[in-house]
């Protein structure tokens, strides 16, 4: 009875915290909101469909407030579920549950009041409004499946991964994380090859299932059996940033070569190439981030869209297919460029991504992030060697959380700049895991003293 009462109190605390933001700010319309609301062809299916359902239920004028109220309640549930999961797995430690919940609150508080956004993500019309919460729930389901191997947790993991991949393409990291965790536990540690084969097959099914739902969505909205547009634009932005004028010689197709020269020429004139970046990895990552949208939306899109229109494309679908055809072709050729600058950008992006996953890139906070990772890995390593052969829940949780951070940094760093918006999915989870590691480490030290 006391346990249930505590859980109910914790949920109402979570709900009260997250519902505060839509009441304070109302629904917040952002730069990208319009493209989701209008079901633009470049967007993945889940969030536009989510908004469409609310428009049908509440009308064009009144649907945004119910949207952000639901997003806030999903965030409350995710924070509550994290607290309960840590509490149960840590042997009923209520203070760890409160800390885990508090870390989720802290991330939201920082986004709203410290990052100068003017709103929390949970009350914004953005994919992060759902994605941040669904990712937490995904990690919890994956952790519980590895710990308990119950079918319901595997089903939850798969369903949440499918939802997240259909929410934004960055969330392909969920499939990468699933694959990495399955290899770690069922190949490297337990050598259960049948289960590994089954789980890998399931991961592949989720991947192709997301492609199917993407096509079904566009068939429903546009009558065209296609996936959403623009998947190659991010990579092309990076390749243009690191390219040189001489890379025009890589093109055998004259039309593609002219497009490249036009895009590259404009980027060079505006100082958007790596040649204009200051010294140092932080400065490089900042210059790349500042150049990315200017290259993509300011140069690539208008240049290629003009070529596609000149070829006679009229409908939205024809324009999107033509745009994708040229982006794909240009990116494929430019992958043959010298890799030195590309590698420099990638490494600087990964470093920035790792820092922004637990803090924010800043001369002082960089050292804080280094210390946080050092403490996390130090405690993890010490507990792993001390309990070798014993599967501790805290180690499993720490592995899944840290794996998600590294994979997210690797994937986002390869495709786009690692701004906090893309990196904070695991921030609350990281500090919840760190608190649990510290708690377990202190417990082990006390045991050692008692035995002495």
Beta strands, then each sheet from edge to edge (+ up, - down):
end
